[in-house]
Amino acid sequence: DAAARPATTSRSLTAAHTKRAARAAMAAQLSAAEADKEIRDLMRALEDLKTQPQPCLPCFEPPALDLKDLEDGSSCFERDTYTIRHAVFDWTVDLEKRRIEGTVTLSATRCQTRSHHEPTQLRLDAHRAMTVESIRWRLMSLDFEKTRWGDVGDEIVVEMPDDFREGDVTITYGTTGGPASTWLRPKQGGPALYATGQCCANRALFPCFDIPSQRFTWAASIRVKDEYNVVAAAEKKGERVEGGWRVCRFEMATPVPSYLVAVAIGVLEKRDVGPRSTLYAHPSTMEAAEEELRGVPEKYLTAAETMFGPYAWGRFDVVVMPRAFARSSVAHPNLTFLAPSVIVGDGSLAYTVAHEVAATYFGALVTNASWAECFLNEGLATYASRRLTYEVDGAALADLEARVGRRLLEHEINLVQSEESGGLFSRLRVPINYGVDPDDTNTDVPYEKGFAFLCAMRDAVVDSFHPVRYSEDQKRAALDPFLESYVRAFAKKSIYAEDFVGHFVKVHKRAALQVDFPRWLDGAGVPPYEPETPACDASIAACEAAVDRIQTDGMRVGQLWRTWPTPQRAYLLDLLCGTPPEDDAAPPAQLYAFC
């Protein structure tokens, strides 16, 4: 809403800067190389001005954040009690019995509170799928109680000794993995275990602070029968085979939240598909997966490093799950799990790897501190993935993705506004109350509304450099320097929306005046702003024409369908679902044949 935006005041430039601005305004009449040079000179001049006092420029200050409003009720973690800086897993995994037995050793530190009251209880997230045998510190056995915690798991309350300050707490337990684990039978591509890590799921894999604000390093020793292979979202440090067992060691030296611990165990072949990417897959799917993914991760990694800075995780290995795996793709440090639906035979869905590459920056490297603000993961990753698609695959596909996403957002918000929440779940910031499963709030809203939010910020940056005329490529890239500085400033940290907004204000003072941050973050409903997507107009027109002729010339529509990318097919199907057939006639069989 332009009327609600604060008025922007201008600051006079020096005579030299004025001449540069005038020349930049005439850039359209110069050659492309000369125009780019003039724009860079002007941007450099404006950057110099940021370091000078600007008394005439009103400063936007993001509203102070009350952390109590964003306390994550999905976890029993209590602030200012204990911290965990490192975890060591020692597991024996039995794929036939579908069970993990072993220990986790947590390096814990007691916090000194302002009131000098020292907490006596260590509270850890757990799950009913887990059986805890003992908890020890040094040679002392500690008393504990395991009780129910809302709808998302259990709570382990450990009575800590009075003289405990810091040390290693070892928990001996067994678990089936609960929601964290997918066990596959032989006819499904197993025996196998895929523990892909999701919000609030890994508490069933190991006792922990299962909340994204708490990061820790970890190491693991995983023991399986020697006919199986083990991969994990960490650097592999060694492997040995003894007495019919394979023992693999892994280490994650960068602090990560609990949900980013992941492992895959089974009959896995491996093949290199890039200079820093190894593909793991069941033998039955390896050939098809290799054919579609060879070279794909590297091209997106190269583009991401150009936009957002160096890739922090060293390896970008990929596990393609068997057909029986009914979950979506998910990115982790060092290792990404790809859904089997990505492998379709013609490479038409390989572009979805862009989202997983983006998520290693916005999600794994810089993480939302609370699931109440998961748009900091998913919204930024969606924007970044479409930037990668734009650069690697072209504007038409990127804009088509955005147009399909907009329709998904509108449908999703119509659904959530009709529910008892009264539109609460249509906000970017959604309070997570006691015992609430964050997955219930993880709809298309944080992805697509978050994407629109980033686009609005990008357009504000473009407008703040008036009268510079941006080319389409320059406009699309206008937010890249901010995102690179954001990654650099908050790498290996978990942050709140206040940190994100504050950094934008610091980098783009003028542009911040044009963005209504409170409305974006806490406003319900469909945002009034819609990103421009001109490159897909022809594809959208083709879909609309297909809807009009599907009853009379279904065979022709089916032939066109075969040539369309997946987002265009999705758009057509969405139009068909919203368009009643003429005279109650069913869609022609010819279309189904090509679907």
C-alpha positions as CSV (number, residue, x, y, z in Angstrom):
1,D,0.0,0.0,0.0
2,A,1.8,3.1,-1.3
3,A,-0.2,5.4,0.9
4,A,1.0,3.7,4.0
5,R,4.7,3.9,3.2
6,P,6.7,6.6,4.9
7,A,7.7,9.5,2.7
8,T,11.2,9.4,1.5
9,T,13.3,12.5,1.8
10,S,16.2,13.1,-0.6
11,R,19.7,14.3,0.2
12,S,21.5,16.5,-2.2
13,L,24.5,15.0,-3.9
14,T,27.8,16.8,-4.6
15,A,28.3,18.3,-8.0
16,A,30.4,15.4,-9.1
17,H,27.8,12.9,-8.0
18,T,25.1,14.9,-9.7
19,K,26.9,14.7,-13.0
20,R,27.3,11.0,-12.6
21,A,23.6,10.6,-11.9
22,A,22.8,12.6,-15.0
23,R,25.1,10.5,-17.1
24,A,23.6,7.3,-15.7
25,A,20.1,8.6,-16.5
26,M,21.2,8.7,-20.2
27,A,22.6,5.2,-19.9
28,A,20.0,3.9,-22.3
29,Q,21.6,5.9,-25.1
30,L,25.1,4.5,-24.4
31,S,26.5,1.1,-25.1
32,A,25.7,-1.7,-22.7
33,A,29.3,-1.7,-21.3
34,E,29.3,2.0,-20.8
35,A,25.9,1.9,-19.1
36,D,27.0,-0.8,-16.7
37,K,30.1,1.3,-15.8
38,E,28.0,4.4,-15.1
39,I,25.6,2.5,-12.9
40,R,28.5,0.9,-11.0
41,D,30.0,4.4,-10.4
42,L,26.8,5.8,-9.2
43,M,26.2,2.8,-6.8
44,R,29.7,3.3,-5.5
45,A,29.0,7.0,-4.9
46,L,25.8,6.1,-3.0
47,E,27.6,3.6,-0.9
48,D,30.1,6.3,0.0
49,L,27.3,8.5,1.2
50,K,26.1,5.8,3.6
51,T,29.1,6.4,5.8
52,Q,28.4,10.1,6.0
53,P,25.9,11.8,8.4
54,Q,22.5,12.0,6.9
55,P,20.4,14.3,9.2
56,C,17.6,14.8,6.7
57,L,17.0,11.1,6.1
58,P,14.5,9.6,8.5
59,C,15.7,6.3,9.9
60,F,13.4,3.2,10.1
61,E,13.9,1.2,13.2
62,P,12.5,-2.3,13.3
63,P,10.1,-2.8,16.2
64,A,11.7,-4.3,19.3
65,L,11.1,-8.0,19.5
66,D,9.8,-9.6,22.7
67,L,11.4,-13.1,22.6
68,K,8.6,-14.4,24.8
69,D,6.2,-13.8,21.9
70,L,8.3,-16.2,19.8
71,E,9.1,-18.9,22.4
72,D,8.8,-22.2,20.6
73,G,6.1,-24.1,22.4
74,S,7.0,-27.2,20.4
75,S,10.1,-27.8,22.6
76,C,10.5,-28.1,26.4
77,F,13.8,-26.2,26.2
78,E,14.1,-23.5,28.8
79,R,16.2,-20.4,28.1
80,D,19.0,-19.6,30.5
81,T,19.2,-23.1,32.0
82,Y,21.6,-25.2,30.1
83,T,23.4,-25.2,26.7
84,I,24.7,-28.1,24.7
85,R,27.8,-27.4,22.6
86,H,28.6,-30.9,21.3
87,A,27.0,-34.3,20.9
88,V,28.6,-37.7,20.3
89,F,26.4,-40.6,18.9
90,D,27.4,-44.2,19.3
91,W,24.7,-46.3,17.5
92,T,24.2,-49.8,16.4
93,V,21.5,-49.9,13.8
94,D,19.5,-53.1,13.1
95,L,17.7,-52.8,9.8
96,E,15.8,-56.1,10.2
97,K,14.5,-55.2,13.7
98,R,14.0,-51.6,12.8
99,R,15.8,-50.3,15.9
100,I,18.7,-48.1,17.0
101,E,20.5,-48.9,20.2
102,G,23.3,-46.9,21.7
103,T,24.3,-43.8,23.5
104,V,24.4,-40.0,23.0
105,T,26.9,-38.0,25.0
106,L,25.9,-34.3,25.4
107,S,28.5,-31.8,26.4
108,A,26.4,-29.5,28.6
109,T,27.0,-26.3,30.4
110,R,24.9,-24.8,33.2
111,C,23.9,-21.2,32.7
112,Q,24.4,-18.5,35.3
113,T,21.2,-16.6,35.5
114,R,20.8,-12.9,36.5
115,S,19.2,-13.9,39.7
116,H,22.2,-16.2,40.5
117,H,19.6,-19.0,40.8
118,E,21.2,-22.1,39.4
119,P,18.9,-24.4,37.5
120,T,18.8,-27.9,38.9
121,Q,16.9,-29.7,36.1
122,L,18.0,-30.5,32.6
123,R,15.0,-30.7,30.3
124,L,15.5,-32.6,27.0
125,D,13.1,-33.3,24.1
126,A,12.4,-36.9,23.5
127,H,9.6,-39.2,22.0
128,R,7.4,-42.1,23.0
129,A,9.3,-44.2,20.4
130,M,12.4,-43.9,22.7
131,T,13.2,-46.0,25.7
132,V,15.8,-44.5,28.1
133,E,17.8,-47.0,30.1
134,S,20.1,-44.7,32.1
135,I,21.6,-41.2,32.3
136,R,25.1,-40.7,33.8
137,W,27.5,-37.9,34.6
138,R,31.1,-39.0,35.4
139,L,30.5,-42.2,37.5
140,M,27.2,-41.0,38.9
141,S,23.8,-42.3,37.8
142,L,21.3,-39.4,37.5
143,D,17.6,-39.5,38.3
144,F,15.3,-38.7,35.5
145,E,11.6,-38.8,34.5
146,K,10.2,-39.1,31.0
147,T,6.7,-37.7,30.5
148,R,4.4,-36.6,27.7
149,W,5.0,-33.2,26.1
150,G,2.0,-31.9,24.1
151,D,1.3,-33.6,20.8
152,V,4.8,-33.5,19.4
153,G,6.8,-35.7,21.8
154,D,8.0,-36.4,25.3
155,E,10.1,-34.6,27.9
156,I,13.0,-36.0,29.9
157,V,13.6,-34.1,33.1
158,V,17.1,-34.9,34.5
159,E,17.9,-34.0,38.1
160,M,21.4,-32.5,37.9
161,P,23.9,-32.5,40.8
162,D,24.4,-29.2,42.7
163,D,28.1,-29.2,41.8
164,F,27.6,-29.6,38.1
165,R,28.9,-26.7,36.0
166,E,29.8,-28.4,32.7
167,G,30.6,-31.8,31.5
168,D,29.5,-34.8,29.5
169,V,26.1,-36.3,30.2
170,T,25.7,-39.8,28.7
171,I,22.3,-41.2,27.9
172,T,21.9,-44.9,27.1
173,Y,18.7,-45.5,25.1
174,G,17.0,-47.4,22.3
175,T,14.6,-46.1,19.7
176,T,12.6,-47.0,16.6
177,G,13.2,-43.4,15.3
178,G,9.5,-42.5,15.3
179,P,8.7,-39.7,12.8
180,A,12.4,-39.1,12.3
181,S,12.9,-42.4,10.5
182,T,11.6,-44.2,7.5
183,W,12.3,-47.9,7.5
184,L,12.0,-49.8,4.2
185,R,11.4,-53.5,3.6
186,P,13.3,-55.4,0.9
187,K,10.5,-55.1,-1.6
188,Q,10.5,-51.3,-1.1
189,G,14.2,-50.9,-1.8
190,G,15.4,-52.0,1.6
191,P,16.2,-53.0,4.2
192,A,17.0,-49.4,4.7
193,L,16.8,-46.5,7.1
194,Y,16.3,-42.9,5.9
195,A,16.4,-40.4,8.8
196,T,16.0,-37.1,6.9
197,G,15.5,-34.8,9.8
198,Q,12.5,-32.5,10.0
199,C,11.3,-29.9,12.5
200,C,10.5,-31.6,15.8
201,A,11.2,-35.1,14.4
202,N,14.8,-35.8,15.5
203,R,13.8,-35.8,19.2
204,A,12.7,-39.4,18.3
205,L,16.2,-40.1,17.1
206,F,18.1,-38.8,20.1
207,P,17.4,-36.7,23.3
208,C,18.2,-33.1,22.6
209,F,17.1,-29.4,22.6
210,D,15.0,-29.9,19.5
211,I,14.7,-26.2,18.7
212,P,16.5,-24.3,15.9
213,S,17.9,-21.6,18.1
214,Q,20.2,-24.2,19.8
215,R,23.2,-25.2,17.6
216,F,25.9,-27.8,18.4
217,T,28.7,-29.7,16.7
218,W,28.4,-33.5,16.6
219,A,30.3,-36.7,15.8
220,A,28.9,-40.2,15.2
221,S,30.1,-43.8,15.2
222,I,27.4,-45.9,13.4
223,R,27.6,-49.7,13.4
224,V,25.7,-51.7,10.8
225,K,26.0,-55.1,9.1
226,D,28.8,-55.0,6.5
227,E,26.5,-55.5,3.5
228,Y,25.0,-52.1,4.1
229,N,26.4,-48.6,3.5
230,V,26.1,-45.5,5.6
231,V,26.0,-41.8,4.6
232,A,25.3,-38.8,6.9
233,A,24.9,-35.1,6.8
234,A,28.5,-34.6,8.0
235,E,32.1,-35.2,6.8
236,K,33.1,-38.9,6.7
237,K,36.2,-39.5,8.9
238,G,36.7,-43.2,8.5
239,E,35.3,-46.7,8.0
240,R,36.3,-50.2,9.0
241,V,34.9,-53.7,8.7
242,E,35.3,-56.1,11.5
243,G,33.5,-59.3,12.6
244,G,30.7,-58.9,10.0
245,W,30.0,-55.3,11.0
246,R,30.8,-52.0,9.3
247,V,31.6,-49.1,11.5
248,C,31.5,-45.6,10.0
249,R,32.7,-42.4,11.7
250,F,31.3,-38.9,10.9
251,E,32.0,-35.4,12.2
252,M,30.2,-32.1,11.8
253,A,32.5,-29.3,12.9
254,T,30.1,-26.5,12.2
255,P,27.3,-25.9,14.8
256,V,23.9,-26.9,13.5
257,P,20.4,-27.2,14.9
258,S,19.2,-30.7,15.9
259,Y,16.9,-31.0,12.8
260,L,19.9,-31.0,10.5
261,V,21.3,-34.3,11.8
262,A,20.5,-36.9,9.1
263,V,21.6,-40.3,8.0
264,A,20.8,-42.9,5.3
265,I,21.6,-46.6,5.7
266,G,21.0,-49.4,3.2
267,V,22.2,-51.0,0.0
268,L,23.5,-47.8,-1.7
269,E,25.6,-47.5,-4.9
270,K,27.6,-44.3,-5.3
271,R,28.8,-42.4,-8.4
272,D,30.3,-39.0,-8.9
273,V,28.0,-36.5,-10.6
274,G,30.2,-33.5,-10.2
275,P,33.5,-32.3,-8.8
276,R,32.0,-32.0,-5.3
277,S,28.9,-34.1,-5.6
278,T,28.5,-37.9,-5.1
279,L,25.2,-39.5,-5.9
280,Y,23.9,-42.3,-3.7
281,A,21.0,-44.5,-4.7
282,H,19.5,-48.0,-4.6
283,P,20.9,-50.0,-7.5
284,S,17.4,-50.2,-9.1
285,T,17.3,-46.4,-9.5
286,M,21.0,-45.5,-9.9
287,E,21.2,-45.5,-13.8
288,A,18.2,-43.2,-14.2
289,A,19.2,-40.9,-11.4
290,E,22.8,-40.6,-12.7
291,E,21.6,-39.8,-16.2
292,E,19.3,-36.9,-14.9
293,L,21.6,-35.5,-12.3
294,R,25.0,-35.6,-13.8
295,G,26.4,-32.0,-13.7
296,V,23.2,-30.6,-12.3
297,P,24.4,-29.8,-8.7
298,E,27.6,-28.1,-9.8
299,K,25.9,-25.6,-12.2
300,Y,23.6,-24.4,-9.4
301,L,26.4,-24.4,-6.8
302,T,28.5,-22.2,-9.2
303,A,25.7,-19.8,-9.7
304,A,24.9,-19.7,-5.9
305,E,28.6,-18.8,-5.1
306,T,28.4,-15.9,-7.5
307,M,25.3,-14.6,-5.9
308,F,25.5,-15.5,-2.2
309,G,29.1,-16.2,-1.4
310,P,31.3,-19.3,-1.0
311,Y,29.5,-22.6,-0.4
312,A,30.3,-23.4,3.2
313,W,29.8,-27.2,3.4
314,G,32.5,-28.6,1.1
315,R,30.4,-31.4,-0.4
316,F,27.0,-31.4,-1.9
317,D,26.3,-35.1,-2.0
318,V,22.8,-36.4,-3.0
319,V,20.8,-39.4,-1.9
320,V,17.9,-40.3,-4.2
321,M,15.4,-42.2,-2.1
322,P,13.6,-45.3,-3.4
323,R,10.1,-45.1,-4.9
324,A,8.5,-46.1,-1.6
325,F,9.8,-43.0,0.1
326,A,6.8,-40.7,0.4
327,R,8.5,-37.5,1.6
328,S,9.6,-34.4,-0.2
329,S,13.2,-33.4,-0.9
330,V,15.2,-31.9,2.0
331,A,18.6,-30.2,2.1
332,H,21.3,-30.7,4.9
333,P,24.9,-29.8,5.3
334,N,27.0,-32.0,3.0
335,L,24.0,-34.2,2.0
336,T,20.7,-33.6,0.3
337,F,17.9,-36.1,0.1
338,L,16.0,-36.0,-3.2
339,A,12.5,-37.4,-3.5
340,P,12.1,-40.2,-6.1
341,S,9.5,-38.1,-7.9
342,V,12.3,-35.8,-9.2
343,I,13.6,-38.6,-11.4
344,V,11.1,-38.7,-14.2
345,G,13.2,-39.8,-17.2
346,D,13.6,-36.6,-19.2
347,G,15.4,-34.3,-16.7
348,S,12.4,-31.9,-16.5
349,L,12.4,-31.8,-12.7
350,A,16.2,-31.5,-12.2
351,Y,15.8,-27.8,-11.7
352,T,14.3,-28.5,-8.2
353,V,17.9,-29.1,-7.1
354,A,18.2,-25.3,-7.2
355,H,15.9,-25.1,-4.1
356,E,18.0,-27.6,-2.2
357,V,21.2,-25.6,-3.0
358,A,19.5,-22.4,-1.9
359,A,18.4,-24.1,1.4
360,T,22.0,-24.9,2.3
361,Y,22.5,-21.1,2.5
362,F,19.2,-20.0,3.8
363,G,18.2,-22.7,6.3
364,A,21.4,-24.7,7.0
365,L,23.9,-21.9,7.2
366,V,21.6,-19.1,8.5
367,T,18.7,-20.6,10.3
368,N,15.4,-19.3,11.8
369,A,15.7,-19.3,15.6
370,S,12.1,-20.1,16.0
371,W,9.7,-22.2,13.9
372,A,7.3,-19.2,14.4
373,E,9.4,-17.5,11.7
374,C,10.2,-20.4,9.3
375,F,9.9,-18.0,6.4
376,L,13.5,-17.0,7.2
377,N,14.3,-20.5,6.0
378,E,11.7,-21.3,3.4
379,G,10.8,-17.8,2.0
380,L,14.5,-16.9,1.5
381,A,15.3,-20.3,0.0
382,T,12.4,-20.0,-2.4
383,Y,13.5,-16.5,-3.5
384,A,17.1,-17.7,-3.9
385,S,16.2,-20.8,-5.8
386,R,14.2,-18.8,-8.3
387,R,17.2,-16.5,-8.7
388,L,19.3,-19.6,-9.5
389,T,16.7,-20.8,-11.9
390,Y,16.6,-17.4,-13.6
391,E,20.4,-17.5,-14.1
392,V,20.8,-21.1,-15.0
393,D,17.5,-22.1,-16.8
394,G,16.1,-18.8,-17.9
395,A,13.5,-16.2,-17.0
396,A,10.5,-18.1,-18.4
397,L,10.9,-21.1,-16.1
398,A,11.7,-18.8,-13.0
399,D,8.6,-16.6,-13.7
400,L,6.4,-19.7,-14.3
401,E,7.4,-21.1,-11.0
402,A,6.6,-17.8,-9.3
403,R,3.2,-17.5,-11.1
404,V,2.2,-21.1,-10.0
405,G,3.4,-20.3,-6.5
406,R,1.2,-17.2,-6.4
407,R,-1.9,-19.3,-7.2
408,L,-0.9,-21.9,-4.5
409,L,-0.5,-19.0,-2.0
410,E,-4.0,-17.7,-2.8
411,H,-5.6,-21.1,-2.5
412,E,-3.7,-21.8,0.8
413,I,-4.7,-18.6,2.4
414,N,-8.3,-19.0,1.4
415,L,-8.2,-22.4,3.2
416,V,-6.5,-21.2,6.4
417,Q,-8.7,-18.1,6.7
418,S,-11.8,-20.4,6.6
419,E,-10.5,-22.4,9.6
420,E,-10.8,-21.7,13.3
421,S,-7.4,-20.0,13.3
422,G,-9.1,-17.0,11.7
423,G,-6.2,-16.4,9.3
424,L,-3.4,-16.7,11.9
425,F,-1.6,-19.3,9.7
426,S,-1.7,-16.8,6.8
427,R,0.9,-14.6,8.5
428,L,4.6,-14.9,8.1
429,R,5.1,-15.0,11.9
430,V,2.9,-17.6,13.5
431,P,3.0,-18.1,17.3
432,I,3.9,-21.7,18.2
433,N,2.0,-22.4,21.4
434,Y,2.6,-25.2,23.9
435,G,2.6,-28.6,22.3
436,V,1.9,-27.4,18.8
437,D,3.6,-29.2,15.9
438,P,5.3,-26.6,13.7
439,D,4.5,-28.9,10.7
440,D,0.9,-27.8,11.1
441,T,1.9,-24.2,10.3
442,N,4.4,-25.1,7.5
443,T,2.1,-24.5,4.5
444,D,2.7,-22.7,1.2
445,V,2.5,-19.4,3.1
446,P,6.1,-19.2,4.4
447,Y,7.4,-20.2,1.0
448,E,5.3,-18.0,-1.3
449,K,4.4,-15.1,0.9
450,G,8.1,-15.0,2.0
451,F,9.1,-15.0,-1.7
452,A,6.7,-12.0,-2.3
453,F,8.2,-10.3,0.7
454,L,11.7,-10.6,-0.7
455,C,10.5,-9.4,-4.1
456,A,9.0,-6.3,-2.5
457,M,12.3,-5.6,-0.8
458,R,14.1,-6.0,-4.1
459,D,11.8,-3.6,-5.9
460,A,12.3,-1.1,-3.1
461,V,16.1,-1.3,-3.6
462,V,15.6,-0.7,-7.3
463,D,13.3,2.3,-6.7
464,S,15.7,3.8,-4.2
465,F,18.4,4.2,-6.9
466,H,16.1,6.3,-9.2
467,P,16.8,7.7,-11.8
468,V,19.1,4.8,-12.7
469,R,17.5,2.6,-15.4
470,Y,17.9,-1.0,-14.6
471,S,17.9,-3.7,-17.2
472,E,15.8,-6.7,-16.4
473,D,18.9,-8.7,-15.4
474,Q,20.1,-5.9,-13.1
475,K,16.7,-5.6,-11.5
476,R,16.5,-9.3,-10.8
477,A,20.0,-9.2,-9.2
478,A,19.4,-6.0,-7.2
479,L,19.0,-7.9,-3.9
480,D,21.9,-10.3,-4.4
481,P,24.5,-8.0,-2.7
482,F,22.3,-7.7,0.4
483,L,21.7,-11.5,0.6
484,E,25.4,-12.1,0.3
485,S,26.2,-9.7,3.1
486,Y,23.3,-11.2,5.1
487,V,24.9,-14.7,4.8
488,R,28.3,-13.3,5.7
489,A,26.9,-11.5,8.8
490,F,24.9,-14.4,10.2
491,A,26.6,-17.5,8.9
492,K,26.5,-20.4,11.4
493,K,23.9,-18.6,13.5
494,S,20.1,-18.8,14.3
495,I,18.4,-15.5,14.0
496,Y,15.0,-13.8,14.4
497,A,13.1,-11.6,11.9
498,E,14.3,-8.6,13.8
499,D,17.9,-9.4,12.8
500,F,16.9,-9.9,9.2
501,V,15.0,-6.6,9.0
502,G,17.7,-4.8,11.0
503,H,20.4,-5.9,8.5
504,F,18.3,-4.7,5.6
505,V,17.9,-1.3,7.2
506,K,21.6,-1.1,7.8
507,V,22.4,-1.9,4.2
508,H,19.6,-0.1,2.4
509,K,18.3,2.8,4.5
510,R,16.4,4.5,1.7
511,A,14.8,1.3,0.5
512,A,13.7,0.3,4.0
513,L,11.4,3.4,4.1
514,Q,9.3,1.9,1.3
515,V,8.7,-1.5,2.9
516,D,5.9,-1.9,5.5
517,F,7.7,-4.5,7.6
518,P,5.0,-4.8,10.4
519,R,2.3,-5.5,7.8
520,W,4.4,-8.0,5.9
521,L,5.5,-9.9,9.1
522,D,2.2,-9.8,11.1
523,G,-0.5,-9.1,8.5
524,A,-2.9,-11.8,7.6
525,G,-4.3,-12.6,4.2
526,V,-3.0,-12.4,0.6
527,P,-0.4,-9.7,0.3
528,P,-1.5,-6.8,-2.0
529,Y,1.8,-6.8,-3.7
530,E,2.4,-9.3,-6.5
531,P,5.8,-9.8,-8.1
532,E,6.0,-9.1,-11.8
533,T,6.5,-12.2,-13.9
534,P,6.5,-11.0,-17.5
535,A,8.7,-13.8,-19.0
536,C,6.0,-16.4,-18.5
537,D,3.1,-14.5,-20.1
538,A,3.2,-16.6,-23.3
539,S,3.1,-19.8,-21.3
540,I,0.2,-18.6,-19.2
541,A,-1.7,-17.6,-22.3
542,A,-1.1,-21.1,-23.8
543,C,-2.6,-22.6,-20.6
544,E,-5.6,-20.4,-20.8
545,A,-6.1,-21.2,-24.5
546,A,-5.8,-24.9,-23.7
547,V,-8.6,-24.7,-21.1
548,D,-10.9,-23.1,-23.7
549,R,-10.3,-25.8,-26.3
550,I,-9.9,-28.9,-24.1
551,Q,-13.5,-30.0,-24.7
552,T,-13.3,-29.7,-28.5
553,D,-9.6,-30.6,-29.2
554,G,-8.3,-32.6,-26.3
555,M,-5.8,-34.5,-28.5
556,R,-4.1,-31.3,-29.5
557,V,-4.0,-30.2,-25.8
558,G,-2.4,-33.5,-24.9
559,Q,0.3,-33.1,-27.5
560,L,1.1,-29.6,-26.2
561,W,1.1,-31.0,-22.7
562,R,4.0,-33.3,-23.6
563,T,6.2,-30.4,-24.5
564,W,5.5,-28.2,-21.5
565,P,7.7,-27.9,-18.3
566,T,6.2,-29.2,-15.1
567,P,5.2,-25.7,-13.7
568,Q,3.2,-25.0,-16.8
569,R,1.5,-28.4,-16.5
570,A,0.7,-27.6,-12.9
571,Y,-0.8,-24.2,-13.9
572,L,-3.0,-25.9,-16.5
573,L,-4.3,-28.5,-14.0
574,D,-5.0,-25.7,-11.5
575,L,-7.0,-23.8,-14.2
576,L,-8.9,-27.0,-15.0
577,C,-9.7,-27.6,-11.3
578,G,-11.1,-24.0,-11.1
579,T,-13.0,-24.2,-14.4
580,P,-16.2,-26.3,-14.5
581,P,-16.4,-28.5,-17.6
582,E,-19.0,-27.4,-20.2
583,D,-22.3,-29.2,-19.8
584,D,-20.8,-31.2,-16.9
585,A,-18.6,-33.1,-19.4
586,A,-15.5,-34.8,-18.1
587,P,-12.1,-33.8,-19.4
588,P,-11.4,-35.8,-22.5
589,A,-9.5,-39.1,-22.3
590,Q,-6.9,-37.8,-24.7
591,L,-5.6,-35.4,-22.0
592,Y,-5.4,-38.2,-19.3
593,A,-3.4,-40.3,-21.7
594,F,-0.7,-37.6,-21.8
595,C,-0.9,-36.8,-18.1
